[in-house]
Amino acid sequence: MYKKIKTLQGFFMAGILSLSLILVSYKMAEHTAIPQKGFVSIFDGKSLKGWEGDSTYWRVENGSIVGEITPSTLLKRNSFLLWRGGTPADFELILEFKISKAGNSGINYRSEELKDLPFAVRGYQLDIDGANNYTGQNYEERGRTTLAYRGQITTIKAQNAENAQESVQSKIKNNAWTDLSVNGSLGDKDALLQKIKSEDWNTCRLVAKGNRLKHYINGVLMSDVTDNDTVNGKSKGVLGIQVHVGPPMKVEYRNIMIKQ
């Protein structure tokens, strides 16, 4: 009987140990982006090697890329930290971000650098803000503006190449592109908002394949754009992260991985 009790105690203790290890592993997974097949890291966690931006606003701290605006470094225009590892076309990007309440940031992709302004770009953006008014939507920096609000499935209509710039300005209203169709809903905007953590770490997944662009936050699809506008849309371009004009703010990015 004594041996049986000892054996049962051994199994019980082993079970507790296994459960503890599982819980520890789960807790670690909450804070660490788990590498997936085909993904490669593009941030070493220690330096800005492979990235370029204005050091006034960008640094590495505690394993994260930090973008910060202080009262003495207020911006006159948006500034980007650019990845110099290529100009991705079809790709998936996964990362984690955390942003202060007053913060405004975003992940630009398939973008073009402006020749007359350093660290400025034009192109698609997965929008991120601390108030979570826009987080997850598709916004085109210095272009057609909002292409899909959070919760929308949209199709951008084809455009005529003639008088393209004039056409762009005439089709923007209230900071949103009007020449599109809303084809469906991904859920109620307020319900989707509940999936985003305020001033805490969130996971982000961006999928660009052909002319379809999908933005996920914490595993939830937030916007889905099919861009049939070959005049203004881009099939490849630079990748970067943003600090936005506005009050003092802080945004952090970590565990940045890409699959092309």
Disulfide bonds with the S-S distance in Angstrom:
none
